[in-house]
């Protein structure tokens, strides 16, 4: 079915409360991850992205009986029963409380080797231990580490001018706050996946 874009997104605190029953790692992703890193909301967020490890999506469906969970792919929403893991290259779900309602959050599947190493789905050469993938804010909300959130925002592929400008603004705000280790990791990741990227001279 064709995607509809009405959202009534959870905020990070509501997601934390909902995911208390989830038995696997999860993290707030996207722009909200950067705001949790900052400790304040820096801009309006229309939706909420969450990351979980690939293979844990069935547990997500079991935690949300009766919810409508659809695979999102190329502008289409594919109904998903939740009884078995999805196959690659599918990596994205939209989730809402009931069919026909507003969407409440998006789920992104993070690739890993099953032995504790995360691999970036856009370029598997970029990797790090799963334990370094995220952080936790003072309110107990897990979020994607800022250097990884920025790496996702670095892609220019299929991005419109507004999206690129928003991502550039997020980079300008967040890059100065990165630790030396985070800067080195992001610089190496950009050089591997996006050689010649305009952020390389600024990180």
C-alpha positions as CSV (number, residue, x, y, z in Angstrom):
1,X,0.0,0.0,0.0
2,X,1.1,3.6,-0.6
3,X,2.6,5.3,2.4
4,X,0.6,7.9,4.2
5,X,2.4,10.5,6.2
6,X,0.2,11.5,9.2
7,X,2.3,11.4,12.4
8,X,1.5,11.6,16.1
9,X,5.0,10.7,17.2
10,X,6.1,9.6,20.6
11,X,8.6,11.7,22.4
12,X,11.8,10.1,23.7
13,X,10.4,9.8,27.3
14,X,7.3,8.1,26.0
15,X,9.4,5.7,23.9
16,X,11.5,4.9,27.0
17,X,8.4,4.0,28.9
18,X,7.0,1.9,26.1
19,X,10.3,0.0,25.6
20,X,10.8,-0.9,29.2
21,X,9.3,-4.3,28.2
22,X,11.7,-4.7,25.2
23,X,14.3,-7.4,26.1
24,X,16.9,-6.3,23.7
25,X,19.1,-3.1,23.1
26,X,17.4,-0.2,21.5
27,X,18.3,3.5,20.9
28,X,16.7,6.8,19.9
29,X,18.1,7.7,16.5
30,X,18.2,10.6,14.0
31,X,17.9,14.2,15.1
32,X,16.4,13.3,18.5
33,X,19.7,11.4,19.3
34,X,21.6,14.6,18.8
35,X,19.2,16.5,21.1
36,X,19.6,13.9,23.8
37,X,23.3,14.3,23.4
38,X,22.9,18.1,23.9
39,X,20.5,17.6,26.7
40,X,17.9,19.9,25.2
41,X,15.5,20.1,22.2
42,X,17.2,22.3,19.6
43,X,14.6,22.1,16.8
44,X,11.1,20.7,16.1
45,X,11.0,16.9,15.3
46,X,8.1,15.7,13.1
47,X,8.8,12.0,13.8
48,X,10.8,9.7,16.0
49,X,13.3,7.2,14.8
50,X,14.5,4.2,16.9
51,X,17.3,1.7,16.1
52,X,17.3,-2.0,17.1
53,X,19.6,-4.8,16.1
54,X,18.6,-6.8,13.0
55,X,17.0,-10.0,14.2
56,X,15.3,-8.4,17.2
57,X,12.3,-7.2,15.2
58,X,10.2,-10.3,16.0
59,X,10.6,-9.5,19.7
60,X,9.4,-5.9,18.9
61,X,6.2,-7.3,17.3
62,X,5.7,-9.6,20.3
63,X,5.9,-6.6,22.6
64,X,3.3,-4.7,20.6
65,X,0.4,-7.1,20.0
66,X,-2.4,-5.4,18.0
67,X,-0.2,-2.6,16.7
68,X,0.2,-2.0,13.0
69,X,3.8,-2.6,11.9
70,X,4.7,-2.1,8.2
71,X,8.0,-2.5,6.3
72,X,8.8,0.8,4.6
73,X,10.5,0.4,1.3
74,X,10.8,2.9,-1.7
75,X,7.7,4.9,-0.7
76,X,5.6,1.8,-0.1
77,X,4.3,0.2,3.2
78,X,4.3,-3.5,3.2
79,X,2.2,-5.2,5.9
80,X,4.3,-7.4,8.2
81,X,2.9,-10.2,10.4
82,X,5.8,-10.1,12.8
83,X,6.3,-13.8,12.9
84,X,9.7,-14.0,11.4
85,X,12.7,-11.7,10.8
86,X,12.7,-9.6,7.7
87,X,15.3,-10.3,5.0
88,X,17.9,-7.8,3.7
89,X,17.8,-5.3,2.2
90,X,14.6,-4.4,4.2
91,X,15.7,-2.4,7.2
92,X,12.9,0.0,8.1
93,X,9.5,-0.2,9.8
94,X,6.7,2.3,10.5
95,X,4.7,1.6,13.6
96,X,1.3,2.8,14.8
97,X,-1.2,1.8,17.4
98,X,-3.9,0.7,15.0
99,X,-4.4,0.5,11.2
100,X,-5.7,3.8,9.8
101,X,-4.2,5.8,12.7
102,X,-1.3,8.2,12.8
103,X,2.2,6.7,12.8
104,X,4.0,6.9,16.2
105,X,7.6,5.9,15.5
106,X,9.9,4.5,12.9
107,X,12.3,1.5,13.5
108,X,15.6,1.1,11.8
109,X,17.4,-2.3,11.8
110,X,21.1,-2.1,12.5
111,X,23.3,-4.8,11.0
112,X,25.8,-6.7,13.1
113,X,27.8,-9.9,13.0
114,X,26.2,-11.6,15.9
115,X,29.5,-11.5,17.8
116,X,29.3,-8.0,19.2
117,X,30.3,-5.9,16.1
118,X,28.0,-3.4,14.5
119,X,28.4,-2.8,10.7
120,X,27.0,0.2,8.9
121,X,24.4,-1.0,6.5
122,X,25.4,1.6,3.9
123,X,29.1,0.4,3.9
124,X,30.0,-2.6,6.0
125,X,33.6,-1.6,6.2
126,X,32.5,1.0,8.8
127,X,32.1,-0.8,12.1
128,X,32.5,-0.6,15.8
129,X,31.6,-2.7,18.9
130,X,27.8,-2.8,19.5
131,X,28.6,-1.6,23.1
132,X,29.9,1.7,21.6
133,X,26.9,2.2,19.3
134,X,24.9,4.2,21.8
135,X,24.8,6.2,25.1
136,X,22.2,6.8,27.8
137,X,21.1,10.3,28.9
138,X,20.5,11.2,32.6
139,X,16.8,10.3,32.3
140,X,17.7,6.7,31.3
141,X,16.9,7.2,27.5
142,X,19.3,5.3,25.2
143,X,20.4,7.1,22.1
144,X,22.6,6.6,19.1
145,X,26.1,8.0,19.7
146,X,26.4,11.5,18.1
147,X,29.2,10.5,15.7
148,X,27.1,7.7,14.3
149,X,24.0,9.8,14.1
150,X,26.1,12.3,12.1
151,X,27.5,9.6,9.8
152,X,23.9,8.6,8.9
153,X,23.2,12.3,8.2
154,X,26.3,12.6,5.9
155,X,24.8,10.9,2.9
156,X,23.9,13.1,0.0
157,X,22.3,10.2,-2.0
158,X,18.6,10.7,-2.7
159,X,18.5,13.7,-0.3
160,X,16.8,16.9,-1.3
161,X,18.2,20.3,-0.7
162,X,16.2,20.9,2.4
163,X,17.3,17.6,3.9
164,X,21.0,18.4,3.1
165,X,20.7,21.8,4.7
166,X,19.1,20.4,7.8
167,X,21.8,17.7,8.1
168,X,24.5,20.3,7.6
169,X,23.0,22.4,10.4
170,X,22.9,19.4,12.7
171,X,26.6,18.7,11.9
172,X,27.6,22.3,12.6
173,X,25.9,22.2,15.9
174,X,27.1,18.7,17.0
175,X,30.6,18.3,15.6
176,X,32.2,20.7,18.1
177,X,30.8,18.7,21.0
178,X,32.4,15.4,19.9
179,X,35.2,13.9,21.9
180,X,38.6,13.5,20.3
181,X,38.0,9.7,19.9
182,X,34.5,10.4,18.3
183,X,36.0,12.9,15.9
184,X,38.7,10.4,14.8
185,X,36.1,7.7,14.3
186,X,33.8,9.9,12.3
187,X,36.7,11.3,10.2
188,X,37.8,7.7,9.4
189,X,34.2,6.6,8.6
190,X,33.6,9.5,6.3
191,X,37.0,9.0,4.5
192,X,36.0,5.3,4.0
193,X,32.4,5.7,2.9
194,X,32.3,9.3,1.5
195,X,35.8,10.3,0.3
196,X,35.8,14.0,-0.5
197,X,32.8,14.7,1.7
198,X,32.7,18.5,2.6
199,X,32.5,17.6,6.3
200,X,35.9,15.9,6.3
201,X,37.8,19.2,6.6
202,X,35.6,20.3,9.5
203,X,35.6,17.3,11.8
